[in-house]
Every structure is written in structure tokens, then in C-alpha cells.
Amino acid sequence: MASRFIRPEDMRESVLVSADLGRHRAWLAEYAAIGFTEIQLHHVGTSQRAFIEAFGEHVMPTFSHG
């Protein structure tokens, strides 16, 4: 299995990883500020509903839609 060669710090070089919703808000705001018009989020855990609810309540309201 190739994943045995990947360390946590290797992942953080390519993927934004945090349990802090405020940190995710800040990262997304940085992308929006430089002109991204579409950002796709992906949660790799098994609690998809919790992820969607948390981001829907605490992260996404920061951004205007339209």
C-alpha cells in the first residue's frame, strides 16, 4: 500500500487540514480575495452529515452567494 510512505506532514504540503472551522473560514476567505469564484470542499472522514452541517452553519454564511 503506497500510503504507508506518506507522513502527515507530507499531506499538509498539498492539502489544507484542520479541525478548526475558523481556520477553514480564513483559508476560504483568502481564496475568495484573490479571485476564486468556485471552491470545492471535500471531507475524507465518515461523518459527512456532521461536516456539511458544521460548514453550513459556521463557515459558509461568511460568504455571499450570487
N, C-alpha and C positions, 0 to 999 in steps of 0.2 A: 504494500500500500504506500503510495507516494506521500501521503500526508504525514507519515512518520518523520519525514525530513524537514517539515515546516515547523518553525518555532513561533510562539505567539508574537514576538517582536517582528518577525518576517511579515505576518499578516498586517500588522499596524502600519507597515510601509505602504500598503496598497489599499487598505480598507479602513474606513472610519469605524472604530469600535469603541462603544461607551454605553454604560447603563444610565448615564446622566442625561435626562431629557433636555436640560438646559444647554448642555454641550451640543446636542444634535440641533437644537434651535439655532445656536450660534453658527455651526457649520453650514446649515442650510441658508442662513441669512448671508453668509459670506458668498456662497454660490449665487444667490439671487442678486447681490450687489454687483457682481461682475458680469451679470447679464444672462445667466442661465434662465431659460424660460420653461424648462421641463427638468424635473429631477425625479428619478425613480428610486424608491426605497425598497430595501429587501431585508427581511428578518430571517435569520437562519435557524432560529430556535423552533420549538414545537408549540409555543403559546402564541399562535398567530392572532387570535382574538384579543389577547391582552396587549399585544404590540399595536394593533390597529386602534384599540380604544385609547391607549396611552398617548399615541401620536395624535389621534383625532382630538383629544381633549387638551393636551399640553404643548404640542408642537405646532400643528398646522394652523390653529387660529391666529398665530402670529403673522401669517402670510395672507395677503388679499388674493382672492380668486377672481379671475375675469380676464 
